[in-house]
Amino acid sequence: MGAIDGSAYLGRLRERQPEIWINGQRITGNICEHQAFKGILTSKAALYDLQLAPEFRELMTYVSPLSGRRVGTSYLEPRSKEDLEKRRKAAQEWAKASGGLMGRSPDYMNTGIMALGTAWDIFDGNESWGSAIKSLYERGRENDLSFSHTFVTPQVNRSLGYFENNGEEPLAAKVIKTTSDGLIIKGARLLATQGGLTDELVVLPVMGNFIEDSSVYAFSIPSSTKNLKFICRESFSYSSSHYNHPLGSRFEEMDTIVVFDSVEVPWERVFLHKDMEVLFNMYNDSSFYSFLLHQTVARQAVKTEFILGIAQLLVDTIQIDSYQHVKEKVSEIIVGYEIMKSLLLASEMEAAPDSRGRMIPSSNSLYAAISTYPKLHARLMEILQLLGASGLITIPAEEDFDSEVGPDLNHYLKGTDCDAKTKIGLFRLAWDISTSAFGGRQTVYERFFFGDPVRISTGIYNGYERQEAKDLVFRLLND
Ligand SMILES: Cc1cc2nc3c(=O)[nH]c(=O)nc-3n(C[C@H](O)[C@H](O)[C@H](O)COP(=O)(O)OP(=O)(O)OC[C@H]3O[C@@H](n4cnc5c(N)ncnc54)[C@H](O)[C@@H]3O)c2cc1C
């Protein structure tokens, strides 16, 4: 099969019919026509079309070492810095299609599957785990599968001493039974963005101070697996009008609570169960986080450039660039963009091969980027609000321009050099990224995109090699 186009992606989704609930109802009809999903599904389908377009095919695909077919670049195992560059450019080409707003574009988790699947030896020696993760990687790559994923347990009690004890009705999804056929999982996981909108769901364990055996498991199952439910939050795709909701109508990814109602996971899909050593190695030794961060920071750099473009257009439209503080604010976005871009490129410059011959982007600069972005992104949204001011709120809808009050709007809401409809279209975009329900969710998303920023900082503190820094000081003191 190899790399697919948009209609193949949508066709598979329609056929699968996963159990998705929204507004108290299960989706039974064609999900591609549902208001909550049609925008994101059309946008995702366009990504798949793009990878096969003649001008992008070389960048977005490569020849599979197994089948000889062209497969998606997000599955490419990097063996050189050129491979990393190709991966980055492909990720950014997809990111440009959404201004970097689609966090879970297919390349995100495909990258995670590549990281684990090309380090299958970590899982080997334990039952059939090595072959399970290897075949997941190969199946994903050869069929261009897409994945949503879930790590997090329900947010019921996060105190350090909390130990869940709900007997037969667990809150956090657990293995409640093993049979000759596989694991039986019961309970919930939060949060799967695009849950049910992908071919498969990858379920991965979190690392923690204390984790029970029954919570140590990893597998991937079809989104349509029996007894697997995806419960959606309220949709922020309020209409299909790209004018009224330029972002929500296209890129509302949806987030879901995942309920495992005694889901049976066949052994051949399990690549971890109860083994703490494999759990530790599967993230560290596979460079899972470094590879995922490389894709994430590539997207965030594109998003920052997109935000810079919006800010500059706001400034131009109402001619506020003679004010020094306006220049300072736009400069802050430029600096943020340059920092993200530089950290991304530094990760490639300092990349080094691992024992398997895979080229691993340097995690130091990538962690610096992911630690910077939650604060930077929130500040960028603040800057858009400060520059746009009431213009972010004075945003009549498309229908108003065609009504009796249209002439009033055309007269009073125009920009310095553009008509009112053009100006309001731009301000609606600035509102949708910074202030609407869709925009609010984006800010929370970027805050927690790679996990809790507080714990990411602790990880940086714990993992960063500082001997050379201390030696510099000793050299001066001892001189
Ligand atoms: C829009 C959005 C989309 C997401 N999509 C996905 C997805 O697709 N897949 C997925 O797996 N996850 C996803 N997540 C979940 C994301 O990984 C988590 O939000 C993140 O890991 C933080 O976990 P939490 O939300 O449970 O916060 P909590 O862990 O409950 O934290 C709440 C607060 O308590 C503090 N806190 C809690 N425990 C500790 C501790 N031990 N030490 C210090 N402080 C602590 C935190 O700092 C924070 O301030 C998504 C989240 C959002 C917001």
PDBQT file of the ligand as one rigid body, heavy atoms in Angstrom, charges set to zero:
ROOT
HETATM    1  C1  LIG A 501      -5.471  20.216  25.116  1.00  0.00    +0.000 C 
HETATM    2  C2  LIG A 501      -4.730  19.031  25.659  1.00  0.00    +0.000 A 
HETATM    3  C3  LIG A 501      -4.506  17.942  24.817  1.00  0.00    +0.000 A 
HETATM    4  C4  LIG A 501      -3.851  16.816  25.312  1.00  0.00    +0.000 A 
HETATM    5  N1  LIG A 501      -3.659  15.735  24.486  1.00  0.00    +0.000 NA
HETATM    6  C5  LIG A 501      -3.109  14.612  24.973  1.00  0.00    +0.000 A 
HETATM    7  C6  LIG A 501      -2.958  13.439  24.157  1.00  0.00    +0.000 A 
HETATM    8  O1  LIG A 501      -3.273  13.449  22.971  1.00  0.00    +0.000 OA
HETATM    9  N2  LIG A 501      -2.454  12.322  24.722  1.00  0.00    +0.000 N 
HETATM   10  C7  LIG A 501      -2.070  12.284  26.031  1.00  0.00    +0.000 A 
HETATM   11  O2  LIG A 501      -1.613  11.241  26.487  1.00  0.00    +0.000 OA
HETATM   12  N3  LIG A 501      -2.183  13.376  26.818  1.00  0.00    +0.000 NA
HETATM   13  C8  LIG A 501      -2.689  14.514  26.318  1.00  0.00    +0.000 A 
HETATM   14  N4  LIG A 501      -2.825  15.602  27.132  1.00  0.00    +0.000 N 
HETATM   15  C9  LIG A 501      -2.522  15.454  28.553  1.00  0.00    +0.000 C 
HETATM   16  C10 LIG A 501      -1.197  16.055  28.965  1.00  0.00    +0.000 C 
HETATM   17  O3  LIG A 501      -0.173  15.134  28.724  1.00  0.00    +0.000 OA
HETATM   18  C11 LIG A 501      -1.356  16.387  30.456  1.00  0.00    +0.000 C 
HETATM   19  O4  LIG A 501      -2.197  17.532  30.538  1.00  0.00    +0.000 OA
HETATM   20  C12 LIG A 501      -0.058  16.657  31.166  1.00  0.00    +0.000 C 
HETATM   21  O5  LIG A 501       0.741  15.510  31.199  1.00  0.00    +0.000 OA
HETATM   22  C13 LIG A 501      -0.334  17.088  32.633  1.00  0.00    +0.000 C 
HETATM   23  O6  LIG A 501      -1.109  16.130  33.272  1.00  0.00    +0.000 OA
HETATM   24  P1  LIG A 501      -2.511  16.520  33.912  1.00  0.00    +0.000 P 
HETATM   25  O7  LIG A 501      -3.287  17.318  32.925  1.00  0.00    +0.000 OA
HETATM   26  O8  LIG A 501      -3.129  15.293  34.420  1.00  0.00    +0.000 OA
HETATM   27  O9  LIG A 501      -2.143  17.513  35.077  1.00  0.00    +0.000 OA
HETATM   28  P2  LIG A 501      -1.889  17.147  36.594  1.00  0.00    +0.000 P 
HETATM   29  O10 LIG A 501      -0.804  16.129  36.661  1.00  0.00    +0.000 OA
HETATM   30  O11 LIG A 501      -3.165  16.769  37.249  1.00  0.00    +0.000 OA
HETATM   31  O12 LIG A 501      -1.382  18.524  37.168  1.00  0.00    +0.000 OA
HETATM   32  C14 LIG A 501      -2.255  19.528  37.718  1.00  0.00    +0.000 C 
HETATM   33  C15 LIG A 501      -1.424  20.514  38.529  1.00  0.00    +0.000 C 
HETATM   34  O13 LIG A 501      -0.826  19.851  39.648  1.00  0.00    +0.000 OA
HETATM   35  C16 LIG A 501       0.594  19.913  39.611  1.00  0.00    +0.000 C 
HETATM   36  N5  LIG A 501       1.124  18.577  39.935  1.00  0.00    +0.000 N 
HETATM   37  C17 LIG A 501       0.470  17.397  39.864  1.00  0.00    +0.000 A 
HETATM   38  N6  LIG A 501       1.295  16.376  40.211  1.00  0.00    +0.000 NA
HETATM   39  C18 LIG A 501       2.498  16.927  40.473  1.00  0.00    +0.000 A 
HETATM   40  C19 LIG A 501       3.758  16.394  40.863  1.00  0.00    +0.000 A 
HETATM   41  N7  LIG A 501       3.957  15.083  41.041  1.00  0.00    +0.000 N 
HETATM   42  N8  LIG A 501       4.779  17.248  41.049  1.00  0.00    +0.000 NA
HETATM   43  C20 LIG A 501       4.612  18.579  40.867  1.00  0.00    +0.000 A 
HETATM   44  N9  LIG A 501       3.428  19.146  40.499  1.00  0.00    +0.000 NA
HETATM   45  C21 LIG A 501       2.391  18.321  40.302  1.00  0.00    +0.000 A 
HETATM   46  C22 LIG A 501       0.942  20.268  38.149  1.00  0.00    +0.000 C 
HETATM   47  O14 LIG A 501       2.161  20.992  38.059  1.00  0.00    +0.000 OA
HETATM   48  C23 LIG A 501      -0.261  21.114  37.732  1.00  0.00    +0.000 C 
HETATM   49  O15 LIG A 501      -0.052  22.443  38.131  1.00  0.00    +0.000 OA
HETATM   50  C24 LIG A 501      -3.431  16.770  26.660  1.00  0.00    +0.000 A 
HETATM   51  C25 LIG A 501      -3.643  17.870  27.483  1.00  0.00    +0.000 A 
HETATM   52  C26 LIG A 501      -4.284  18.994  26.999  1.00  0.00    +0.000 A 
HETATM   53  C27 LIG A 501      -4.503  20.148  27.923  1.00  0.00    +0.000 C 
ENDROOT
TORSDOF 0
